[in-house]
Amino acid sequence: MTTMRRIDFLGYPLDALTTEETLEEVERQVASRRPHQHVVINAAKVVTMARDPELRSIVEQCPLVNADGQSVVWAARLLGQRVPERVAGIDLMQAVVARAAERGWRIYFLGAREEVVERVVQIYRHRYPNLQVAGWRDGYFSEDEEPRVAATIRERQADVLFVAISSPRKERFIHRWLGEMNVPFAMGVGGSFDVVAGRASRAPLWMQHAGLEWFHRLLQEPRRLGRRYLETNTRFLWMVAKARWSGGA
């Protein structure tokens, strides 16, 4: 049995787990039948939490927090904290789908465009013939529609919920409606549906291992992401350097 190893990273919670250890925790959460919210943190989210008290509060309440960005793993180690590896959101999602097919968990897919989420369901059903799909719908719904979306997910009795909408909206949606949806494991997966559906490419392995996935995305959308990444990465480096100089994590 895995022992949870929660550390303090720049004032935020982070569970120092491998992907396999994380999967073991997911198993326990699903078996408990109680609702749990999972979240990942990367450099951008760390910077956003510093400016967004609501998002910070949501993350602090999550029972499972993984390091999605390689920069977070390196920074934690620089600050004297042992984080075994990066647990990328898309990799964990893929692993949970495989485990769900083995265990008979029912998955609800929420987010992206209609044709994208339908393609994701099609791909996973082909890959895992035993996969139980509780349902799916696109991520284009208003705040007024959220109660109906949450009620539908509850009615479908999902064991696992993947939410592929942008941050911090996905964290807020899950947090706000987790009790109503009554999903044992709810996870925000950002743009992962687009990658699975073949609508977006993922960085080559060497770039992933080098912590350069952000640069791969920048090359794909330089105008939209250029200024954002410059500001975010600069701010994150400053936060890490400040913590290092002060001698704390």
Secondary structure, DSSP 8 states (H G I E B T S, - for coil): -----EEEETTEEEE---HHHHHHHHHHHHHHTS--EEEEE-HHHHHHHHH-HHHHHHHHH-SEEEE-SHHHHHHHHHTT--------HHHHHHHHHHHHHHHT-EEEEEES-HHHHHHHHHHHHHH-TT-EEEEEE-S---GGGHHHHHHHHHHTT-SEEEEES-TTHHHHHHHHHHHHHT-SEEEE-TTHHHHHTTSS----HHHHHTT-HHHHHHHHSHHHHHHHHHHHHHHHHHHHHHHHHHT--
